[in-house]
């Protein structure tokens, strides 16, 4: 089983994310854990995504069920690795050597569902493009190296429409060449083939 650093090295992320538009060096933007349950929040005060603690509002967290206790990396993107990137950026990514999931938190969203989900999917789509382009520049085919998926996390009190979410999922998959989009606040980290 690969370690977090090995997964980062395999994708050549340190090399890809250096120079223009990089806000903070990559090695300062990630942490790894291998707990059976991982909770990730977007810390508004700290201006970063991070692993949650018992003091956090867990109703606004993404829970990853990690039964095999794989080492999963949390890479803080927005206001950390990248900031004010043209087109916007996702809040964070969680990944190992085979799976890579971008996460956009809309837990403080108010107003209409359409405006918030439109913005979230634009940020996710742009972040996929940024990572694809930057990794291509260092000789890594991002889409061929990992299984990509995305999450939009909203608070439990945010009004939802199952039909609208399914439409967003279909449009997102169509626009991104088949990348799955989830609106669930809980996900299972599947065992991937090595």
N, C-alpha and C positions, 0 to 999 in steps of 0.2 A: 504494500500500500504506500503510495507516494505521500510525501509531506507537503505542507503548504508551499514551502520554498521550491520544492521540485516541480509543483504544478505551475508556479509563477515562471520558473526557468524554462519549462517545457514550452510555454507560450511566448517566451522572450519578452515578457511585459516590461521588465526594467529597461530594456533597450528600446522598446516601442514607445514608452511613455517617458521620454526625456526631451527637453527642448521646448519649443513654442507651445503655448497654451497649457503646459503642465504647471499647476499651481503649487503642488507639494510633491517632493520625490516619492515615488511609489513605495519605497520601503517604510515610509512613515504613515501610509494610508491603509495598511492591512493588518488584520489580526486573524488568528486561527483558533478554532476550538473543535473538540471531538466529543462533546456531550451528546447524550441521547436525545435531549430536547434543547434546541437553540432558539432563542428569541431575539429578534432584531427589531430595533426601533429607529426612527429618524428623530434624533435629539435636536429639537428646535433651538434650545438655549445654547447647546454646544456646536450647533451648525454642522452636524455630521451624523451619519448613520453609524450605529454601533450595536454591540451585543447588549441586550437589556439586563437590568438588575431587578431585584425584588421591589425597589422603590419606584420603578417606572409604571406608567399606565399601560398594562399589558393588553388592554383592549385595542390598542393602536399598534400592536406588534405583528410581525410575521413570525409564525412558529414553524420551525423546521423539525420534523420528526426524523431522527437520525439513528434508527435502531441498530445499525452496524457500527455506530460510533466512528464513522469516517472523519478524518480531519477536513473540516470545511473552512474555507477562507472567506472572510468578510472584507471586501474592498470598498472603502468609502470613496465615492466618486465626486458627487456634488459638493462644492466648497472645500474639497480636500484634494483629490488627484487633479480634478478639473474645476474651473470656476468661470462662469460667464462664457462658456464655450458657444460659439455660433450655432444656433439651433437648439440649445439646451442640452442637458445631460440628466441621466437617471441618477437617483440618489445613491445607489450602491449596487454591488454585484456580490453574489455568493457563488463559490465554485470549488471544485476539486479538479483532479486531473482529467476528468471526462465530462463533467456537467458544468455549465456556466449559466447562471440565472441573473438577469438584471432585475432590479427592484425599484419601483417608483412609489413613494408614499404620498397618499393624498388624504391623510388622516385628519387634517384640519380643514378639509374642503367644506365649503359652504356654497349654496347656490345650486345651479342645475347640474345634473349628472353629465349631460353632454359636454359642457364646457370643460369640466374637470377631466373627463375621460379623453376628450380630444387632446388636451394639453399633455396628459400622461402618455398617451400613445405616440405623440410627436417626440417627446423627450426620449422614450425608449427606442423608437426607430432611429433617431439621430445618434444615440449612444451606440447602437449596434453598428451603424455606419462608421462612427469614429473608431471603434475598436477594430472593425474589419480593415479599414484603411491603414491604421497605424501598425497593425500586425502584418499586413501585406507588405508594408515598407521594410520590414525586417525579415521577410521571407516566410511568414507563417500564414497559412490559410485558416483563419479563425473558424469559419463554418465547417471545415473538414476536421478540425482538431478537437472540438467539443460538441456536445449536444446543447444547443441554445434554447432557452425559454425565458419568459418574462412574467413579472408579477406586478399588479397594481394593488396596493393595500389601502383600503379605505376603512374608516372607523365603523364599528358595528351600527352606529346610529345614522349613518349616511343613507339616504333613500336609494334603493336599488331597483332596477328593472331587469328581470332575468332575460327578457327578450332583447333589451338594449345591450346587455353584457354579451350575449351570444352574437349579436351583430358586430360588436367591436372585436370579438375574438375571431370571427370569420374574416372581417376586413383586415385585421392585423396579420393573420396568417397569409392572406392573399398578398398584401403589400410587402411582406418580409420573406416570401418564399417558403412559407410553412412553419414559421416559428410560433410556438404555442404561447398564448397569453392567458394568465389566470387572474381572477379577482378574489381568490380564496385567501384567507389570512392564515391558513395552515396548509403545509405541504409535506409530503414524504420524500425524503432523499433516497432515491432508488440506488440499489447496488448496481454499479456499472461494471461491465466487463473490462478487465485489464488487458 
